[in-house]
Amino acid sequence: MLTYIVRRVLYAIPILIGVNLLTFTLFFVVNTPDDMARMHLGGKRVTPEMVQRWKAERGYDKPLIFNVQAAGVEKLTDTIFYKNSVRLFAFQFGSSDDGRDIVQDIKQRMLPSLAIAVPAFVFGLMVNISFALLLAFFRATYVDTVGTVLCVAMMSISGLFYIIAGQFLLSKLLRLVPISGYDTGWEALKFILLPIAIGVVSGIGSGARWYRTLFLEEMGKDYVRTARAKGLSEYLVLFRHVLKNGMIPILTGAVVVIPLLFMGALITESFFGIPGLGSYTIDAINSQDFAIVRAMVFLGSLLYILGLVMTDISYTLVDPRIRLQ
């Protein structure tokens, strides 16, 4: 297993390099450093001297990838790409274009993101599996039919509808929770209850329907028919055999998401005014802050690869027949 993990880590290096290059290329195809300087300086009454000073303070006065005027290895190192992208592999995220330390920002915004993402993930997984088991238990009955139709209907509704409807009903009409905002300590609980609830409800349609399909597939296999032939009740068959074996494919969609919970939810945090990493990324995109965008894209790619490795390892824990080579 150790050999497999090392091999996957080595595979991740060219992937991260490719993501880094793609992000760098796309960002500078849209805007030049001069355009970025004018936007951050306000766009009006901006002199060329102000633009050059802004670029020099942030290292954007260097060539993009290759510095023909430098000597030796500095032809590659004395460039915007090296100083702003290559250093990410050493987790040196540097400062944002407005001067804030990115690592410090990530530390401050990490907890609000996790406060929403982790409970929504855990409760969502429990609700989806429970609802899917209910539909599988009453398969081919009106309960299964109505539940499946409900899942399809919930899948067809945009996530924005749940956010807007939840804010209008629970915040504006009933005034049970604040419509947006955030606070520290236990006071934050009243601000995150609605985002968590919306995160759970909005995922029921797709999650429960997928899990129902997995459980029904397991219920048609030989070991289930054997258990029924031995006289086990449908309840025991479902929870002792079907659920256990059905958890193997569920891990594919669950474990891989765990590292990404750190990144937060882009739309949810923006609508609810949560100062997490999701809204941090959206704000950086809107302000075209390349320093923050490249750091968050790199971090997201790294966490996704970590999730894939965790998924493969988790297979061996739930199914001893699987061995990583």
C-alpha positions as CSV (number, residue, x, y, z in Angstrom):
1,M,0.0,0.0,0.0
2,L,2.9,2.4,0.8
3,T,4.2,1.9,-2.8
4,Y,0.8,2.7,-4.2
5,I,0.5,5.9,-2.1
6,V,3.9,7.1,-3.1
7,R,3.1,6.4,-6.8
8,R,-0.1,8.4,-6.6
9,V,1.7,11.3,-4.9
10,L,4.2,11.3,-7.8
11,Y,1.4,11.2,-10.3
12,A,-0.1,14.3,-8.6
13,I,3.0,16.4,-9.3
14,P,2.5,16.7,-13.1
15,I,-1.3,17.2,-12.6
16,L,-0.6,20.1,-10.2
17,I,1.9,21.6,-12.6
18,G,-0.7,21.3,-15.4
19,V,-3.4,23.0,-13.3
20,N,-0.9,25.7,-12.3
21,L,0.0,26.4,-15.9
22,L,-3.6,26.4,-17.1
23,T,-4.7,28.8,-14.3
24,F,-1.7,31.1,-15.1
25,T,-2.4,31.1,-18.8
26,L,-6.1,31.7,-18.5
27,F,-5.7,34.5,-16.1
28,F,-3.2,36.4,-18.1
29,V,-5.0,35.8,-21.4
30,V,-8.0,37.7,-19.9
31,N,-5.9,40.5,-18.3
32,T,-2.5,41.9,-18.5
33,P,-0.6,43.2,-15.4
34,D,-1.4,46.7,-16.6
35,D,-5.1,46.0,-16.7
36,M,-4.9,44.5,-13.2
37,A,-3.1,47.6,-11.9
38,R,-5.6,50.0,-13.4
39,M,-8.5,48.1,-11.9
40,H,-7.0,47.9,-8.4
41,L,-6.0,51.6,-8.6
42,G,-9.5,52.7,-9.5
43,G,-9.3,53.1,-13.2
44,K,-9.6,56.9,-13.2
45,R,-6.8,59.4,-13.1
46,V,-4.2,56.6,-13.0
47,T,-0.9,57.6,-14.4
48,P,1.7,55.3,-16.0
49,E,4.0,55.9,-13.0
50,M,1.3,54.7,-10.6
51,V,0.8,51.5,-12.8
52,Q,4.5,50.8,-12.8
53,R,4.8,51.3,-9.1
54,W,1.9,49.0,-8.4
55,K,3.4,46.3,-10.6
56,A,6.8,46.6,-9.1
57,E,5.4,46.3,-5.5
58,R,3.7,43.0,-6.5
59,G,6.3,41.6,-8.8
60,Y,4.2,42.0,-11.9
61,D,6.9,44.1,-13.6
62,K,8.9,41.0,-14.5
63,P,8.4,38.9,-17.8
64,L,5.7,36.3,-17.6
65,I,7.7,33.0,-18.1
66,F,11.2,33.7,-19.5
67,N,13.4,36.7,-18.7
68,V,15.8,37.3,-21.6
69,Q,17.6,40.1,-19.9
70,A,18.6,38.0,-16.9
71,A,21.6,35.7,-16.7
72,G,21.8,32.0,-16.0
73,V,19.0,30.3,-14.0
74,E,17.5,33.7,-13.3
75,K,16.1,33.6,-16.8
76,L,13.5,31.3,-15.4
77,T,13.4,32.3,-11.7
78,D,13.2,36.1,-12.2
79,T,9.7,35.8,-13.8
80,I,6.1,36.3,-12.7
81,F,5.4,32.6,-13.2
82,Y,8.2,31.4,-10.9
83,K,7.7,33.9,-8.2
84,N,3.9,33.7,-8.1
85,S,3.1,30.1,-9.2
86,V,6.1,27.8,-8.7
87,R,6.4,28.8,-5.0
88,L,2.9,27.3,-4.4
89,F,4.5,23.9,-4.3
90,A,6.4,25.0,-1.2
91,F,3.0,26.4,0.2
92,Q,4.4,29.9,-0.1
93,F,1.2,31.6,-1.1
94,G,2.5,35.1,-0.6
95,S,0.3,38.2,-0.4
96,S,-2.8,39.1,-2.2
97,D,-2.8,42.0,-4.7
98,D,-4.1,44.3,-2.0
99,G,-1.3,43.4,0.4
100,R,-3.0,40.8,2.7
101,D,-1.2,37.6,3.8
102,I,-3.0,34.8,2.0
103,V,-2.0,32.1,4.5
104,Q,-3.4,34.2,7.4
105,D,-6.6,34.8,5.4
106,I,-7.0,31.0,4.9
107,K,-6.5,30.3,8.6
108,Q,-9.2,32.9,9.5
109,R,-11.7,31.8,6.9
110,M,-11.2,28.1,7.3
111,L,-13.4,27.6,10.4
112,P,-16.5,29.4,9.1
113,S,-16.3,27.2,6.0
114,L,-15.9,24.0,8.0
115,A,-18.7,25.1,10.4
116,I,-21.1,24.9,7.5
117,A,-19.6,22.2,5.3
118,V,-18.9,19.5,7.9
119,P,-22.4,19.4,9.5
120,A,-24.1,19.6,6.1
121,F,-22.0,16.7,4.8
122,V,-22.6,14.5,7.9
123,F,-26.3,15.1,8.3
124,G,-26.8,15.0,4.5
125,L,-25.2,11.6,4.3
126,M,-27.3,10.3,7.1
127,V,-30.5,11.6,5.7
128,N,-29.8,10.4,2.2
129,I,-28.9,6.9,3.3
130,S,-31.9,6.7,5.6
131,F,-34.3,7.9,2.9
132,A,-32.7,5.5,0.3
133,L,-33.1,2.6,2.7
134,L,-36.7,3.5,3.3
135,L,-37.4,3.5,-0.5
136,A,-35.5,0.3,-1.0
137,F,-37.4,-1.4,1.9
138,F,-40.8,-0.4,0.4
139,R,-39.6,-1.0,-3.2
140,A,-42.3,-1.3,-5.8
141,T,-45.0,0.2,-3.5
142,Y,-46.6,3.6,-3.5
143,V,-44.0,4.8,-0.9
144,D,-41.2,4.0,-3.3
145,T,-43.0,5.6,-6.3
146,V,-43.8,8.8,-4.4
147,G,-40.3,9.0,-2.9
148,T,-38.7,8.5,-6.3
149,V,-40.8,11.2,-7.9
150,L,-40.0,13.5,-5.0
151,C,-36.3,12.9,-5.5
152,V,-36.5,13.7,-9.2
153,A,-38.4,16.9,-8.5
154,M,-35.9,18.0,-5.9
155,M,-33.0,17.2,-8.3
156,S,-34.7,19.4,-11.0
157,I,-34.8,22.5,-8.7
158,S,-31.8,24.8,-8.7
159,G,-29.8,25.2,-5.5
160,L,-30.5,29.0,-5.7
161,F,-34.2,28.3,-5.2
162,Y,-33.6,26.5,-1.9
163,I,-31.4,29.4,-0.7
164,I,-33.9,32.1,-1.7
165,A,-36.9,30.2,-0.5
166,G,-35.2,29.4,2.8
167,Q,-34.2,33.0,3.4
168,F,-37.7,34.3,2.5
169,L,-39.6,31.7,4.6
170,L,-37.5,31.2,7.6
171,S,-35.7,34.5,7.9
172,K,-38.1,37.2,6.4
173,L,-41.5,35.7,7.2
174,L,-41.0,33.6,10.3
175,R,-37.9,35.4,11.6
176,L,-36.4,32.3,13.1
177,V,-32.9,32.9,12.0
178,P,-30.9,35.8,10.6
179,I,-31.0,36.2,6.8
180,S,-27.2,36.6,6.5
181,G,-24.2,37.4,8.5
182,Y,-21.8,35.7,10.8
183,D,-20.4,35.9,14.4
184,T,-17.9,34.2,16.5
185,G,-18.3,31.5,19.2
186,W,-21.7,30.1,20.0
187,E,-23.4,33.2,18.5
188,A,-22.4,31.8,15.1
189,L,-24.8,28.9,15.5
190,K,-27.9,31.0,14.6
191,F,-26.2,32.2,11.4
192,I,-25.1,28.7,10.2
193,L,-28.4,26.7,11.0
194,L,-30.1,27.9,7.8
195,P,-27.1,27.3,5.4
196,I,-26.7,23.8,6.9
197,A,-30.4,22.9,6.6
198,I,-30.4,24.2,3.0
199,G,-27.2,22.2,2.2
200,V,-28.9,19.0,3.5
201,V,-32.3,19.5,1.8
202,S,-30.9,20.5,-1.5
203,G,-28.8,17.3,-1.7
204,I,-31.6,14.8,-0.8
205,G,-32.9,14.4,-4.4
206,S,-29.7,13.3,-6.1
207,G,-28.1,11.6,-3.0
208,A,-31.1,9.5,-2.0
209,R,-31.9,8.5,-5.6
210,W,-28.4,7.3,-6.2
211,Y,-28.1,5.4,-2.9
212,R,-31.5,3.8,-3.6
213,T,-30.2,2.5,-6.9
214,L,-27.1,1.1,-5.2
215,F,-29.2,-0.7,-2.6
216,L,-31.6,-2.1,-5.1
217,E,-28.7,-3.5,-7.1
218,E,-27.3,-5.2,-4.0
219,M,-30.8,-6.6,-3.1
220,G,-30.8,-8.5,-6.4
221,K,-27.6,-10.4,-5.8
222,D,-27.1,-14.0,-4.9
223,Y,-26.0,-13.5,-1.3
224,V,-29.2,-11.6,-0.6
225,R,-31.4,-14.4,-2.0
226,T,-29.4,-16.9,0.1
227,A,-30.0,-14.8,3.2
228,R,-33.8,-14.8,2.5
229,A,-33.8,-18.5,1.9
230,K,-32.3,-19.0,5.3
231,G,-35.3,-17.3,6.8
232,L,-33.8,-13.9,7.7
233,S,-36.4,-11.1,7.8
234,E,-36.3,-8.4,5.2
235,Y,-35.3,-5.9,7.9
236,L,-32.2,-8.0,8.8
237,V,-31.3,-8.6,5.2
238,L,-31.4,-4.9,4.4
239,F,-29.4,-3.6,7.4
240,R,-27.1,-6.5,8.0
241,H,-26.1,-7.4,4.4
242,V,-27.3,-4.8,1.8
243,L,-26.3,-1.7,3.8
244,K,-22.8,-3.1,4.6
245,N,-22.0,-4.0,1.0
246,G,-23.7,-1.0,-0.4
247,M,-21.4,1.3,1.5
248,I,-18.4,0.4,-0.7
249,P,-19.6,2.4,-3.8
250,I,-21.0,5.1,-1.4
251,L,-17.4,5.7,-0.2
252,T,-16.5,6.8,-3.8
253,G,-18.7,9.9,-3.5
254,A,-18.2,10.5,0.2
255,V,-14.5,10.1,1.0
256,V,-13.4,12.1,-2.0
257,V,-15.5,15.1,-0.8
258,I,-14.0,15.2,2.7
259,P,-10.8,17.1,1.9
260,L,-12.8,19.5,-0.3
261,L,-15.1,20.5,2.7
262,F,-12.2,22.7,3.6
263,M,-12.8,24.9,0.5
264,G,-16.3,25.9,1.5
265,A,-19.4,26.4,-0.6
266,L,-19.1,29.3,-3.1
267,I,-22.7,30.1,-3.6
268,T,-23.9,29.4,-0.1
269,E,-21.3,31.5,1.6
270,S,-21.8,34.4,-0.8
271,F,-25.6,34.5,-0.3
272,F,-25.4,34.2,3.4
273,G,-22.5,36.5,4.0
274,I,-20.4,33.8,5.6
275,P,-16.7,34.9,5.7
276,G,-15.4,31.5,4.5
277,L,-13.1,30.3,1.8
278,G,-15.9,30.0,-0.7
279,S,-16.8,33.7,-0.5
280,Y,-13.1,34.4,-0.3
281,T,-12.6,32.8,-3.7
282,I,-15.6,34.5,-5.3
283,D,-14.5,37.9,-4.1
284,A,-11.0,37.2,-5.5
285,I,-12.5,36.3,-8.9
286,N,-14.7,39.4,-8.9
287,S,-11.7,41.6,-8.0
288,Q,-9.4,39.7,-10.4
289,D,-6.9,39.1,-7.6
290,F,-4.6,36.6,-9.3
291,A,-2.6,35.9,-6.1
292,I,-5.7,34.5,-4.3
293,V,-7.2,32.7,-7.3
294,R,-4.0,30.8,-8.0
295,A,-3.6,29.8,-4.4
296,M,-7.2,28.6,-4.0
297,V,-7.1,26.7,-7.3
298,F,-3.8,25.0,-6.3
299,L,-5.2,24.2,-2.9
300,G,-8.4,22.8,-4.3
301,S,-6.5,20.6,-6.8
302,L,-4.2,19.3,-4.1
303,L,-7.2,18.5,-1.8
304,Y,-9.1,16.7,-4.6
305,I,-6.1,14.5,-5.3
306,L,-5.8,13.7,-1.6
307,G,-9.5,12.8,-1.6
308,L,-8.9,10.3,-4.5
309,V,-6.1,8.7,-2.6
310,M,-8.2,8.5,0.6
311,T,-11.0,6.8,-1.5
312,D,-8.7,4.1,-2.8
313,I,-7.4,3.4,0.7
314,S,-10.9,3.3,2.2
315,Y,-11.8,0.5,-0.2
316,T,-9.4,-1.8,1.4
317,L,-10.9,-1.1,4.8
318,V,-14.4,-2.0,3.9
319,D,-13.7,-4.8,1.4
320,P,-10.7,-7.0,2.3
321,R,-10.9,-8.5,-1.3
322,I,-9.5,-5.3,-2.6
323,R,-5.7,-4.8,-2.4
324,L,-3.8,-1.8,-3.6
325,Q,-0.9,-2.8,-5.8
